[in-house]
Amino acid sequence: MNKVKIAALAATALACLSLEGCGGADSGGGGVQSTPTPPPPAGANASLLGSLKSETFVNDATQGALTVANGAGSVAAGATTASFVYNAASQTYTMTVGGHSQSFGPSNIDPSLTNSQITTYIIKSGNTTDSLTLTKPGTSGHFTYEYVGAAFWQNTNLASTSSGNGSLYAVAYGEPTPASGVPTSGTATYGIDMLGAQTTGTTVSGISGTGSLLVNFSTGALALGGSLTSGGGFSGGGALSSSGSFSGAFNLSTTYADGSGQMSGRLYGPAGQEIGGSFYTANDGTNVAAGVFLGRTGAAGATDTSFASQAGAELLNADLVVQNGKTNGQLGTAALGLMNQGMPSIVFIGPGSSWAMSYAYWPVTYPHPLAVTNALASANGQGVILTDTAANQYVRAGVYFDKTGASPVYDQFTFGFETPASAVPRTGYAAYDTFIDGILVPSGTTASPTEVVGSGTVGINLASGAVTTAATLQDVGSSLTNLGTLAGTGTLSSAANSFSGTLTVAGATNYSGNWQGRLYGPAATEIGAVFNGAGADGSSLTGTMTGVFNPAILDPAATLATLTRPATFAANESIYSNVPYTFPGYTQLAFRGVTQITYDPVNQTYTIGSTGLKFNADGLPLLTGTVTAADVVPAQSDATFTAYATPTMTGRILNSGPSNPTIQLSYLSFAEMAQTVSQGGSNPSYTVDHFELFGIPTAQSSMPTSGSATYSGVVYGRGNVYAFGTGDFVLGGAGQLSANFASGALTSTLTLNATPVGGGTTQAVGSIDYAGTITGTSFGANATAGTGQMAGGFYGPGAAEAGAAFSYEGRTYAQPLSVNVAGVFVGKKN
């Protein structure tokens, strides 16, 4: 029978709760048994198939009731205790609830309401009608199960056409799984059928549907969800005990009304092959529902591996922070069922009743960065909004909001396909670009919450477990305004996939709180966390952060010598060329990020990509290429430099580390590479010299914001010094740099000397002074006399080292281009 017919049948078979009554044999029954027969034992049958022995069935039961007086109705629903007994000799079923009992035998079967899936019994005595609807046993198909069945006893009493009362008792019963047969590891997915009834005013409607139920046997987490044949859906979540029973929350959404309530049930069959339970729901006192769901296992465990390919239901772990009105958020963990059938729903199952909740959701995903809409704070009613970015494949974030009460409630959470603990890397460093979404509840009783967004990074030392985070937050009101800078530390568990720690937000209002999260994806390529913060002014801040692994972010404590994976550095570049007849003494400066160098420590290769925009616009070539260990020129290499030669470029790279006799740098280096360019015809060829400054920049969280420091180092470059001759010169010398981290002011003096290319006398050129400003971990400066620029930055923890690419053209009335030079300065803190 298809789902439509099942729904129609349920509407008829379960309609005896309504005041219309039902036909059937008038054979008495009902009432109270004064001398009950001793019940047969439980577990007498191995299954529900074939001829049954007498048995008192283990069961879980709920009830719903409708009372109508002069056309006005009242309802009630809840869990109950039922006795359900089969007598093999008389082939009768007897159900007893409280002090009321009714037996149903073969003569009471109504053929018009019986088919291959259900058997319906009807007993009518005067104004009282009793019916029993039983699902038939089977090994496949909807509603027909081998070890579990559903029984519905409906009792209706009609006093008149406008007054009466009725009750429905919904029972899941059968041959339960013994405690020894309950699985203790792994997961299972059950395809389930749901059948029940719901009151609407003074009438009753049958409801039926299908869905999925997921169980994690290791943790006991259980979630279910599905769709109704008449529209709407259902969802629930709970905890499975070691004995095989479970209980939890249950939600129902129909075309008539929404309701919430409870469910209870257990595993059935020798090894938990089937499952069954009963439920009830209620809303504002006008609508109630009661029913049963039954299911059998399909494929064990989840088949999806990411949200990009997710098609079925999933049972996932979640981190959760609850923002209740004007109180600071509480952090916790929960299991989360993501149900995609019919009515999509997110189901939370937590360690206590306050965490056991089921949310219907509407998947509204914002772009990154979030548009200035204040959508979370301005949303009304109840619902779930997903707030992560489309870039995430393994982790999602969202918020459940309930603004129907006096104080708004925001439950924010992250969930997804987490990295198995055994697959979490335990060496090296991992960093993630993060997106933050949260809620700020101001102090005071009249202030309205606002949404908070931000972006930042999370870094993890996988060997030590040290976790750090830094981000900039903005308050989304009518426009984006700066909220402050978030900074946090924590520890990654050495045995599990979880981390936690403390954080602060420094701004106009300071916050302090906690954060927790985990890694996601098969190779820990994504991260998710939740956080809270209590404001100094009594306000409360909560939110989520999700992120994607960024290999370009390096361990701020690493040195160039300790890198273990390829790293791409944003480089500052200066360029010099003396192009005959075209650009004599030409210099060019490219700022960090315009050019880059990728270093592979495993294969000992450097890939250089120069994109000097002005240089390229003038028709001069870019520098691109890779040098390898096979390109090293030993005769030209020494302890200071390693020399390279390829068919397209030659040059050298400064050696880092303590053994360099010229300067001992740990985080900073540079490449000096030259390319020879032919002009064609009779025009002479020329050389373009590129100086590429690269290294591990200081992390923003490690950058000093007070005090000052001086740096001493060396200068290398190339240029024309016309006072010494018309040829090109190799530049050397010393450099000094002074940084005021409090004010951001910076000065530098480069004292240069020049030696003719090809050898000759080294002569002093003089000093060039620069003055500029620190921005973040970078700086820019201009020459205080003549025309020149400097572009550089700070490197290593606490700005331990500093370097810059520079260019300079010194002009006088007697000699318009007296000095034309470009190069790099590298130094370390004094």
Summary of the structure (lengths in Angstrom):
residues: 830
radius of gyration: 37.8
end to end distance: 85.0
largest distance: 127.6
contacts: 3046
relative contact order: 0.07
helix: 6%
strand: 56%
